[in-house]
Amino acid sequence: MLLKYLMQNWALVLLSVAFTMSLKITGFRDKITVKRMYCLIAGVFLLSIVVFTEFYLADLGRYIPQRTVLMAVRYSATPLIVAMVLYTLKPGQRWMVFIPALLLMVINIISVFTGIVSSLAEDGTLRRGPLGYLPFIVAGLYGISLIYTLYRQSNGLYTEIVPIAFLALAFASGLILPFIFGKDFSQMFCTTIVISLYVFYVFSLHQLSKKDPLTDVLNLQAFYTDSETNPKEITALLSADMNGLKEINDRQGHAAGDEALVALARCFRSALKSRQAVYRIGGDEFVILCRHMKRSEVTDLIGRIQEAVAKTNYSCSIGCCFKENDTQTVSEMLRESDRQMYAEKAKYYTHAGMDRRRR
């Protein structure tokens, strides 16, 4: 039985080991996320054992009561694992996300005795009860919520949408294809989940290499890469520079200056919408690329930034350049945006009666 399990799930075993080793040696994200990833891997691995045992007993044509219990466990674990994926990948997600999955677990336990979800006939054939499709519906709703959340967290760029689309395809195939191909694909569900998570994990590592470690916005290298990717889509560019950072560093220390930069970056991120991305390209210098944006949308973006910054103890100067023709390069747009930004910065220092050199 063990040998048969390994033969059917060898890819899952190898992927689980590789995933665990990668989490151990790469220092991915924070410790809480890593622990949740470990729990996910363990949960999927245990589910694979349950699924294998259930169908192994089915091939023997006996053990109806045991198979009924294992089927209830499988129907409970599948939405629970998808909920765990959402809990792991969505920052700040609260434990209440598990409530629908836990309620479904109670229903599945009741179904062991009543058959309201599913039951097995004496010949071993599956009979769905009135709530027979509920486990798939709950898992599907979790999957939709996960994909929607990841999409909302992205900036709409191709490099971020593709992995999310792959994750959506993997989850959809894991939930839909068992209805088409039967138990053979049901046994591949766990492997499908681990593959999709591992691919998304690799993508996340790549994204981390593009992030500024202090402010968590995109870094200079990401700006160079993204500005050269479909540059004709970039219709507007914003330059933003913090006012008075040098004074904060001199009077309060660099830790206070770092705190100010983090607060400013948080304002930028909160103001962004789809197809807008912010980059830290220097000490206190930020750039926002806008793709397929109308003037009114960019104006609204500037307003949201100013409103968010006004709620802090800091300020910044903003310059903007709208693309006037298809021949205008990103470098030319950046120069014009910088010119406007420095003009705004000069007004700020003049109004504040400060030495312009004290940035």
Secondary structure, DSSP 8 states (H G I E B T S, - for coil): -HHHHHHHHHHHHHHHHHHHHHHHHH--S-HHHHHHHHHHHHHHHHHHHHHHHHHHHHHHT--HHHHHHHHHHHHHHHHHHHHHHHHHHSTT--GGGGHHHHHHHHHHHHHHHH-SSEEE-TTS-EEE-TTTTHHHHHHHHHHHHHHHHHHHHS-S-HHHHHHHHHHHHHHHHHHHHHHHHTHHHHTTHHHHHHHHHHHHHHHHHHHHTTB-TTT-SB-HHHHHHHHTSSGGGEEEEEEEEETTHHHHHHHH-HHHHHHHHHHHHHHHHHH--TTEEEEE-SSSEEEEEEES--HHHHHHHHHHHHHHHHTSS--EEEEEEE--STT--HHHHHHHHHHHHHHHHHHHHHHHT--TT--
